[in-house]
Amino acid sequence: MRKSGPPKGLISYLVLELLDEKPRYGYEILKEIREISGGHWEPSYGSVYPILYKFEDKGWTERIEREDESDRKYFKLTEAGREELEEKRTESGTKAREFADVILGFYHVYVSFATDERFEVESPEGEWQFDETFSAWIVEQIIRHHERDFGDFERIPDTPEEFYDRMGLED
């Protein structure tokens, strides 16, 4: 179970991968992460820039000057940074459960706002609502993305316990 936010190390990993493509500056990295998330998430400046400076201190990146954009701080991945990226790729491969916990956890809170009598959330007219229609739309979008990226969606009838057992996972 996650305590809060995205899986630990996610932003660092994304920054390394993006710098492996080409040198970038902080705002460009923020916008690229926003695009990767489908426009639904963008880390703060306060998380990306300290990562860039930390990477520079560790020798994983170096600043480069560009004559055409002398006011921007571009960062380039070093060989040591590429070695760190290889480690982060392996480490990030173990984060799937944390991603699922974040996605499912926030969805459960969303549905609780719609169905649990303890919550009296009032959504203004013409705004997103905590209700069955909007919940169904969220699920529909996830299914559409699944089908775009993996092919036809097939329902899985397993209970969580059955799924964990079938996949050889611990609950």
N, CA and C of each residue as an Amber inpcrd file, in Angstrom:
protein
   513
   0.8420000  -1.1810000   0.0000000   0.0000000   0.0000000   0.0000000
   0.8890000   1.2460000   0.0000000   0.5900000   2.1770000  -0.8840000
   1.3220000   3.4410000  -0.9700000   0.8010000   4.3950000   0.0880000
   1.7150000   5.1770000   0.6430000   1.3170000   6.2060000   1.5980000
   0.8020000   7.4470000   0.8740000   1.4670000   7.8610000  -0.2150000
   0.9820000   9.0140000  -0.9750000   1.7770000   9.1750000  -2.2600000
   1.1740000   9.8820000  -3.2010000   1.8590000  10.2770000  -4.4200000
   2.2730000   9.1420000  -5.3350000   3.0260000   9.5070000  -6.3850000
   3.4780000   8.4930000  -7.3430000   4.5320000   7.5930000  -6.7100000
   4.7610000   6.4360000  -7.3020000   5.7930000   5.5480000  -6.7680000
   7.1390000   6.2540000  -6.6240000   7.8140000   5.9550000  -5.5350000
   9.1180000   6.5630000  -5.2460000  10.1020000   6.3000000  -6.3930000
  10.7770000   7.3430000  -6.7980000  11.7730000   7.2200000  -7.8530000
  11.2260000   7.3960000  -9.2590000   9.9010000   7.5370000  -9.3900000
   9.3000000   7.6530000 -10.7220000   9.8020000   8.8840000 -11.4630000
   9.7930000  10.0250000 -10.8110000  10.2010000  11.2540000 -11.4880000
  11.6720000  11.1690000 -11.8830000  12.5120000  10.6650000 -10.9840000
  13.9380000  10.5140000 -11.3080000  14.1320000   9.6290000 -12.5350000
  13.4060000   8.5360000 -12.5700000  13.5140000   7.6250000 -13.7090000
  13.0830000   8.3220000 -15.0040000  11.9440000   9.0100000 -14.9670000
  11.4650000   9.7020000 -16.1650000  12.4630000  10.7540000 -16.6420000
  13.0370000  11.5010000 -15.7010000  14.0200000  12.5240000 -16.0580000
  15.2160000  11.8800000 -16.7550000  15.7190000  10.7820000 -16.2150000
  16.8620000  10.1030000 -16.8390000  16.5210000   9.6150000 -18.2470000
  15.3610000   8.9950000 -18.4000000  14.9600000   8.5060000 -19.7230000
  14.8490000   9.6490000 -20.7250000  14.2430000  10.7570000 -20.3060000
  14.0750000  11.8870000 -21.2200000  15.4170000  12.5100000 -21.5900000
  16.3340000  12.5740000 -20.6210000  17.6610000  13.1080000 -20.9190000
  18.4730000  12.1510000 -21.7810000  18.1470000  10.8620000 -21.7280000
  18.8330000   9.9010000 -22.5870000  18.4620000  10.1330000 -24.0550000
  17.2500000  10.6420000 -24.2960000  16.8280000  10.9550000 -25.6680000
  17.6030000  12.1390000 -26.2410000  17.7050000  13.1980000 -25.4010000
  18.3780000  14.4160000 -25.8530000  18.5310000  15.3640000 -24.6650000
  19.4430000  16.3300000 -24.7540000  19.5450000  17.3290000 -23.6840000
  18.2360000  18.1220000 -23.5780000  17.8610000  18.4510000 -22.3540000
  16.6070000  19.1670000 -22.1210000  16.7820000  20.1420000 -20.9700000
  15.8380000  21.0540000 -20.8500000  15.7790000  21.9560000 -19.7080000
  14.5560000  21.5770000 -18.8710000  14.4930000  22.0610000 -17.6490000
  13.4880000  21.6250000 -16.6960000  12.0550000  21.7500000 -17.1550000
  11.6780000  22.9120000 -17.6670000  10.2980000  23.1230000 -18.0920000
   9.9330000  22.1650000 -19.2190000  10.8620000  21.9100000 -20.1110000
  10.6410000  20.9650000 -21.2040000  10.3700000  19.5650000 -20.6470000
  11.1050000  19.1880000 -19.6090000  10.8990000  17.8830000 -18.9630000
   9.5050000  17.8170000 -18.3390000   9.1130000  18.8830000 -17.6430000
   7.7720000  18.9180000 -17.0430000   6.6870000  18.7170000 -18.0970000
   6.7960000  19.4220000 -19.1910000   5.7910000  19.3320000 -20.2560000
   5.7850000  17.9520000 -20.9050000   6.9550000  17.3540000 -21.0710000
   7.0280000  16.0160000 -21.6610000   6.3770000  14.9850000 -20.7350000
   6.6020000  15.0940000 -19.4330000   5.9670000  14.1770000 -18.4800000
   4.4560000  14.3640000 -18.5100000   4.0190000  15.6090000 -18.6120000
   2.5730000  15.8780000 -18.7120000   2.0050000  15.1890000 -19.9490000
   2.7140000  15.2650000 -21.0620000   2.2580000  14.6230000 -22.2910000
   2.2150000  13.1010000 -22.1350000   3.2540000  12.5280000 -21.5250000
   3.2920000  11.0840000 -21.2940000   2.0910000  10.6300000 -20.4710000
   1.6580000  11.4760000 -19.5200000   0.5280000  11.1230000 -18.6550000
  -0.8160000  11.4010000 -19.3140000  -0.8180000  11.7500000 -20.5840000
  -2.0710000  12.0520000 -21.2590000  -2.6530000  13.3830000 -20.8140000
  -1.8020000  14.2190000 -20.2190000  -2.2580000  15.5260000 -19.7500000
  -2.8900000  15.5080000 -18.3720000  -2.7820000  14.3850000 -17.6680000
  -3.4580000  14.2600000 -16.3720000  -2.5550000  14.4940000 -15.1710000
  -1.2570000  14.5680000 -15.3940000  -0.3460000  14.7470000 -14.2620000
   0.9080000  15.4580000 -14.7290000   1.3680000  16.3710000 -13.9170000
   2.6330000  17.0520000 -14.1830000   3.3040000  17.2830000 -12.8360000
   4.5190000  16.7800000 -12.6560000   5.1960000  17.0370000 -11.3780000
   5.4810000  18.5300000 -11.2310000   5.7350000  18.9450000 -10.0270000
   5.9910000  20.3570000  -9.7650000   7.4260000  20.7250000 -10.1230000
   7.6320000  22.0280000 -10.3160000   8.9930000  22.5260000 -10.5100000
   9.8550000  22.1140000  -9.3260000   9.2400000  22.1510000  -8.1420000
   9.9560000  21.8410000  -6.9140000  10.3920000  20.4010000  -6.7940000
   9.9460000  19.5430000  -7.7080000  10.4390000  18.1660000  -7.6940000
  11.4380000  17.9280000  -8.8210000  11.2370000  18.5180000  -9.9820000
  12.1120000  18.2520000 -11.1280000  13.4500000  18.9770000 -11.0100000
  13.4310000  20.2570000 -10.6770000  14.6950000  20.9980000 -10.6370000
  15.6670000  20.4680000  -9.5740000  15.2100000  20.1490000  -8.3650000
  16.1610000  19.5440000  -7.4060000  16.7430000  18.2260000  -7.9030000
  15.9550000  17.4530000  -8.6400000  16.4650000  16.2070000  -9.2180000
  17.5620000  16.5160000 -10.2230000  17.3380000  17.4960000 -11.0840000
  18.3580000  17.8710000 -12.0680000  19.6450000  18.3160000 -11.3850000
  19.5250000  19.1240000 -10.3350000  20.7140000  19.6020000  -9.6230000
  21.4180000  18.4610000  -8.8820000  20.6280000  17.5460000  -8.3210000
  21.2090000  16.3780000  -7.6470000  21.9670000  15.5060000  -8.6570000
  21.3490000  15.3030000  -9.8260000  22.0090000  14.5110000 -10.8680000
  23.3110000  15.1730000 -11.3010000  23.3110000  16.4860000 -11.3670000
  24.5230000  17.2140000 -11.7420000  25.6010000  17.0210000 -10.6740000
  25.2120000  17.1190000  -9.3930000  26.1650000  16.9240000  -8.2910000
  26.7610000  15.5190000  -8.3020000  25.9500000  14.5290000  -8.6830000
  26.4160000  13.1410000  -8.7020000  27.1850000  12.8010000  -9.9760000
  27.2180000  13.7380000 -10.9150000  27.9290000  13.4910000 -12.1660000
  27.1190000  12.7260000 -13.1910000  25.8110000  12.6100000 -12.9990000
  24.9640000  11.8900000 -13.9380000  24.5210000  12.7830000 -15.0910000
  24.5580000  14.0960000 -14.8570000  24.2490000  15.0620000 -15.9160000
  25.2850000  16.1630000 -15.8780000  25.3370000  16.8950000 -16.9580000
  26.1500000  18.1060000 -16.9780000  25.3670000  19.1770000 -17.7200000
  25.5920000  20.3960000 -17.3190000  24.9210000  21.5120000 -17.9890000
  25.6280000  21.8240000 -19.2880000  24.8370000  22.1680000 -20.2510000
  25.4160000  22.5990000 -21.5170000  24.8230000  23.9550000 -21.8750000
  25.6220000  24.7380000 -22.5200000  25.1930000  26.0710000 -22.9600000
  24.7590000  25.9810000 -24.4140000  23.6910000  26.6750000 -24.7140000
  23.2490000  26.7810000 -26.1000000  23.2110000  28.2530000 -26.4540000
  23.9410000  28.6050000 -27.4790000  24.0360000  30.0150000 -27.8640000
  22.6750000  30.6010000 -28.2100000  21.8130000  29.7900000 -28.8380000
  20.5060000  30.3010000 -29.2510000  19.5260000  30.4450000 -28.0820000
  19.8260000  29.8220000 -26.9410000  18.9640000  29.9180000 -25.7530000
  19.8400000  30.0330000 -24.5030000  20.5750000  31.1140000 -24.4160000
  21.5360000  31.2650000 -23.3200000  20.8750000  31.4460000 -21.9590000
  19.5850000  31.7660000 -21.9280000  18.8950000  31.9580000 -20.6570000
  18.3570000  30.6510000 -20.0680000  18.4260000  29.5480000 -20.7960000
  17.9190000  28.2580000 -20.3170000  19.0690000  27.3730000 -19.8590000
  18.7800000  26.5820000 -18.8270000  19.7710000  25.6330000 -18.3050000
  19.4630000  24.2550000 -18.8700000  20.2150000  23.8640000 -19.8670000
  20.0600000  22.5380000 -20.4680000  20.9270000  21.5420000 -19.7110000
  20.4070000  20.3170000 -19.6010000  21.1380000  19.2360000 -18.9540000
  21.3000000  18.0970000 -19.9420000  22.4770000  17.5120000 -19.9160000
  22.8300000  16.4020000 -20.8050000  23.2240000  15.2140000 -19.9330000
  22.7920000  14.0230000 -20.3210000  23.1390000  12.8090000 -19.5830000
  24.6090000  12.4520000 -19.8370000  25.3090000  12.0880000 -18.7760000
  26.7050000  11.6510000 -18.9030000  26.7490000  10.1250000 -18.9750000
  27.9270000   9.5780000 -19.1600000  28.0810000   8.1200000 -19.1640000
  27.6770000   7.5410000 -17.8030000  28.0610000   8.2280000 -16.7310000
  27.6540000   7.7800000 -15.3870000  26.1340000   7.8310000 -15.2490000
  25.5120000   8.8120000 -15.8770000  24.0540000   8.9200000 -15.8770000
  23.4010000   7.7700000 -16.6150000  24.0320000   7.3480000 -17.6980000
  23.4940000   6.1950000 -18.4420000  23.5900000   4.9130000 -17.6020000
  24.6640000   4.7910000 -16.8450000  24.7850000   3.6290000 -15.9470000
  23.6970000   3.6700000 -14.8800000  23.4390000   4.8550000 -14.3350000
  22.3700000   5.0080000 -13.3390000  21.0140000   4.7080000 -13.9670000
  20.8210000   5.1330000 -15.1990000  19.5640000   4.8550000 -15.8990000
  19.3320000   3.3560000 -16.0130000  20.3700000   2.5980000 -16.3190000
  20.2200000   1.1370000 -16.4000000  19.7240000   0.5690000 -15.0690000
  20.2760000   1.0590000 -13.9630000  19.8280000   0.6190000 -12.6390000
  18.3830000   1.0320000 -12.3830000  18.0370000   2.2650000 -12.7760000
  16.6690000   2.7630000 -12.5670000  15.6660000   1.9860000 -13.4140000
  16.0780000   1.5420000 -14.5910000  15.1710000   0.7370000 -15.4240000
  14.8130000  -0.5530000 -14.7040000  15.8070000  -1.1820000 -14.1090000
  15.5670000  -2.4120000 -13.3580000  14.6950000  -2.1360000 -12.1400000
  15.0370000  -1.0880000 -11.4070000  14.2750000  -0.7160000 -10.2040000
  12.8330000  -0.3650000 -10.5580000  12.6320000   0.3860000 -11.6260000
  11.2870000   0.8060000 -12.0190000  10.4260000  -0.3720000 -12.4440000
  11.0570000  -1.4190000 -12.9340000  10.3230000  -2.6230000 -13.3170000
   9.6310000  -3.2960000 -12.1500000  10.0100000  -2.9320000 -10.9300000
   9.3950000  -3.5360000  -9.7350000   8.2580000  -2.6750000  -9.1860000
   7.8700000  -1.6150000  -9.8830000   6.9040000  -0.6470000  -9.3450000
   5.4710000  -0.8490000  -9.8240000   5.1940000  -1.8800000 -10.5920000
   3.8570000  -2.0560000 -11.1640000   2.7740000  -2.1180000 -10.0850000
   3.0440000  -2.8280000  -8.9980000   2.0500000  -2.9410000  -7.9220000
   1.7770000  -1.5700000  -7.2950000   2.8270000  -0.7570000  -7.1240000
   2.6390000   0.5800000  -6.5660000   1.7730000   1.4320000  -7.4880000
   1.9910000   1.3350000  -8.8020000   1.1470000   2.0650000  -9.7520000
  -0.3060000   1.6240000  -9.6000000  -0.5330000   0.3100000  -9.5690000
  -1.8920000  -0.2050000  -9.4460000  -2.5390000   0.2870000  -8.1490000
  -1.7780000   0.2920000  -7.0550000  -2.3190000   0.7640000  -5.7820000
  -2.7380000   2.2300000  -5.8610000  -1.9330000   3.0630000  -6.5190000
  -2.2800000   4.4870000  -6.6550000  -3.5480000   4.6370000  -7.4890000
  -3.5940000   3.9650000  -8.6390000  -4.7520000   4.0700000  -9.5370000
  -6.0150000   3.5770000  -8.8430000  -5.9560000   2.3700000  -8.2930000
  -7.1360000   1.7950000  -7.6520000  -7.5120000   2.5450000  -6.3780000
  -6.5090000   2.9790000  -5.6260000  -6.7930000   3.7090000  -4.3880000
  -7.5580000   4.9940000  -4.6380000  -7.0940000   5.7860000  -5.5980000
  -7.8000000   7.0370000  -5.8890000  -9.1630000   6.7750000  -6.5150000
  -9.2850000   5.7200000  -7.3170000 -10.5950000   5.3940000  -7.8740000
 -11.5690000   5.0180000  -6.7520000 -11.1060000   4.2540000  -5.7790000
 -11.9730000   3.8840000  -4.6500000 -12.4160000   5.1200000  -3.8660000
 -11.5250000   6.0790000  -3.6740000 -11.9040000   7.3130000  -2.9890000
 -12.9460000   8.0650000  -3.8240000 -12.7300000   8.1330000  -5.1370000
 -13.6800000   8.7860000  -6.0370000 -15.0720000   8.1700000  -5.8610000
 -15.1400000   6.8430000  -5.9070000 -16.4200000   6.1560000  -5.7830000
 -17.0040000   6.3420000  -4.3790000 -16.1580000   6.3760000  -3.3670000
 -16.6490000   6.6210000  -2.0080000 -17.3190000   7.9850000  -1.9060000
 -16.7510000   8.9790000  -2.5500000 -17.3830000  10.3080000  -2.5470000
 -18.7750000  10.2390000  -3.1720000 -18.9560000   9.3340000  -4.1260000
 -20.2410000   9.2030000  -4.8160000 -21.2430000   8.3510000  -4.0530000
 -20.7620000   7.3860000  -3.2770000 -21.6800000   6.3830000  -2.7260000
 -21.7180000   6.2870000  -1.2020000 -20.7040000   6.7490000  -0.5220000
 -20.6110000   6.6050000   0.9340000 -21.3260000   7.7870000   1.5960000
 -22.3080000   7.4720000   2.4130000 -23.1230000   8.5130000   3.0460000
 -22.3330000   9.4120000   3.9970000 -21.1380000   9.0020000   4.3860000
 -20.3250000   9.8440000   5.2650000 -19.8300000  11.1010000   4.5610000
 -19.7850000  11.0650000   3.2260000 -19.2680000  12.1950000   2.4690000
 -20.4060000  12.9820000   1.8480000 -20.3410000  14.2630000   1.9830000
 -21.3710000  15.1440000   1.4220000 -20.7300000  16.1440000   0.4680000
 -20.0330000  15.6150000  -0.5090000 -19.3480000  16.4430000  -1.4850000
 -20.3790000  17.0600000  -2.4280000 -20.3000000  18.3660000  -2.5670000
 -21.2030000  19.0590000  -3.4880000 -20.4060000  19.5470000  -4.6840000
 -20.7680000  19.0430000  -5.8640000 -20.0870000  19.4440000  -7.0920000
 -20.9400000  20.4850000  -7.8040000 -20.3390000  21.6100000  -8.1860000
 -21.1010000  22.6610000  -8.8800000 -21.6580000  22.1790000 -10.2180000
 -22.7830000  22.7190000 -10.5960000 -23.3960000  22.4340000 -11.8990000
 -22.3890000  22.7410000 -13.0050000 -22.3290000  21.8810000 -14.0080000
 -21.4270000  22.1070000 -15.1270000 -19.9960000  21.6940000 -14.8540000
 -19.7460000  21.0520000 -13.7230000 -18.4080000  20.5700000 -13.3660000
 -18.4380000  19.0460000 -13.2810000 -17.2790000  18.4590000 -13.1110000
 -17.1960000  17.0180000 -12.8790000 -18.0040000  16.6660000 -11.6380000
 -18.6110000  15.4890000 -11.6870000 -19.4520000  15.0250000 -10.5860000
 -18.9070000  13.7110000 -10.0260000 -19.1770000  13.4800000  -8.7710000
 -18.8910000  12.1840000  -8.1570000 -20.1750000  11.3800000  -8.2670000
 -20.3460000  10.6910000  -9.4100000 -21.5560000   9.9050000  -9.6100000
 -21.2770000   8.7430000 -10.5590000 -22.3030000   7.9490000 -10.8030000
 -22.1680000   6.7600000 -11.6280000 -21.7920000   7.0890000 -13.0750000
 -22.3570000   8.1400000 -13.6260000 -22.0780000   8.5000000 -15.0140000
 -20.6120000   8.8570000 -15.2110000 -20.0830000   9.6940000 -14.3340000
 -18.6810000  10.0870000 -14.4720000 -17.7400000   8.9250000 -14.1450000
 -18.1400000   8.0970000 -13.1910000 -17.3430000   6.9100000 -12.8760000
 -17.2630000   5.9910000 -14.0990000 -18.4080000   5.7850000 -14.7540000
 -18.4390000   4.9290000 -15.9440000 -17.5570000   5.5070000 -17.0500000
 -17.5450000   6.8350000 -17.1810000 -16.7150000   7.4600000 -18.2040000
 -15.2370000   7.2080000 -17.9100000 -14.8380000   7.3100000 -16.6550000
 -13.4430000   7.0430000 -16.2780000 -13.0620000   5.6160000 -16.6520000
 -13.9050000   4.6670000 -16.2820000 -13.6280000   3.2630000 -16.5940000
 -13.5760000   3.0630000 -18.1070000 -14.4890000   3.6960000 -18.8360000
 -14.5050000   3.5970000 -20.2940000 -13.1940000   4.1040000 -20.8950000
 -12.6660000   5.1940000 -20.3670000 -11.4050000   5.7340000 -20.8800000
 -10.2520000   4.7630000 -20.6400000 -10.2510000   4.1360000 -19.4790000
  -9.2040000   3.1530000 -19.1820000  -9.3010000   1.9780000 -20.1590000
 -10.5200000   1.5110000 -20.4140000 -10.7050000   0.4020000 -21.3630000
 -10.2470000   0.8200000 -22.7630000 -10.6120000   2.0410000 -23.1870000
 -10.1970000   2.5080000 -24.5150000  -8.6740000   2.5950000 -24.6290000
  -8.0340000   3.0790000 -23.5900000  -6.5720000   3.1360000 -23.6120000
  -5.9760000   1.7310000 -23.6400000  -6.5520000   0.8270000 -22.8780000
  -6.0840000  -0.5640000 -22.8800000  -6.1810000  -1.1350000 -24.2950000
  -7.3340000  -0.9470000 -24.9390000  -7.5200000  -1.5060000 -26.2770000
  -6.5960000  -0.8470000 -27.3030000  -6.3650000   0.4540000 -27.1480000
  -5.4330000   1.1310000 -28.0620000  -4.0260000   0.5560000 -27.9270000
  -3.6050000   0.2770000 -26.6900000  -2.2270000  -0.1230000 -26.4330000
  -1.9940000  -1.6350000 -26.4170000  -3.0220000  -2.4210000 -26.0670000
  -2.8260000  -3.8660000 -25.8990000  -3.7610000  -4.7330000 -26.7430000
  -4.7600000  -4.1540000 -27.3750000  -5.7170000  -4.9480000 -28.1380000
  -7.0280000  -5.0920000 -27.3790000  -7.8820000  -5.9700000 -27.8940000
  -9.2200000  -6.1200000 -27.3260000  -9.1870000  -6.3450000 -25.8240000
 -10.1250000  -5.6890000 -25.1560000 -10.2620000  -5.8340000 -23.7060000
 -11.1560000  -7.0210000 -23.4120000 -10.6770000  -7.8890000 -22.5430000
 -11.4880000  -9.0110000 -22.0960000 -11.5990000  -8.9430000 -20.5860000
 -12.8190000  -9.0160000 -20.0890000 -13.0480000  -8.9590000 -18.6520000
 -12.3590000 -10.1440000 -17.9770000 -11.8630000  -9.9120000 -16.7790000
 -11.2260000 -10.9640000 -15.9850000 -12.1640000 -11.2680000 -14.8210000
 -12.7350000 -12.4620000 -14.7840000 -13.7400000 -12.7690000 -13.7630000
 -13.1600000 -13.0550000 -12.3650000 -11.8360000 -13.1280000 -12.2400000
 -11.2120000 -13.4800000 -10.9610000 -11.5220000 -12.4570000  -9.8740000
 -11.6890000 -12.9490000  -8.6670000 -11.6700000 -12.0600000  -7.5050000
 -10.2220000 -11.6340000  -7.3040000  -9.9630000 -10.6030000  -6.5170000
  -8.5590000 -10.2520000  -6.2620000  -7.7440000 -11.4420000  -5.7570000
  -8.3160000 -12.2160000  -4.8450000  -7.5980000 -13.3620000  -4.2960000
  -7.2740000 -14.3900000  -5.3720000  -8.2540000 -14.6630000  -6.2450000
  -8.0440000 -15.6260000  -7.3270000  -6.9870000 -15.1140000  -8.3110000
  -7.0360000 -13.8290000  -8.6110000  -6.0550000 -13.2440000  -9.5320000
  -4.6470000 -13.3500000  -8.9560000  -4.4810000 -12.9610000  -7.6850000
  -3.1660000 -13.0460000  -7.0490000  -2.6550000 -14.4820000  -7.0580000
  -3.5320000 -15.4130000  -6.7620000  -3.1410000 -16.8170000  -6.7310000
  -2.7550000 -17.2890000  -8.1340000  -3.5580000 -16.9580000  -9.1280000
  -3.2770000 -17.3730000 -10.5030000  -1.9830000 -16.7860000 -11.0230000
  -1.6800000 -15.5500000 -10.6110000  -0.4740000 -14.8660000 -11.0800000
   0.7300000 -15.1500000 -10.1910000   0.5490000 -15.9280000  -9.1070000
   1.6440000 -16.2550000  -8.2170000   2.0950000 -15.0640000  -7.3880000
   1.1390000 -14.1970000  -7.0190000   1.4490000 -12.9880000  -6.2450000
   0.9860000 -13.1260000  -4.8130000   1.6310000 -12.3940000  -3.9530000
   1.1680000 -12.3330000  -2.5630000   0.2190000 -11.1570000  -2.4250000
  -0.8440000 -11.3640000  -1.6580000  -1.8390000 -10.3090000  -1.4510000
  -1.2830000  -9.2470000  -0.5290000
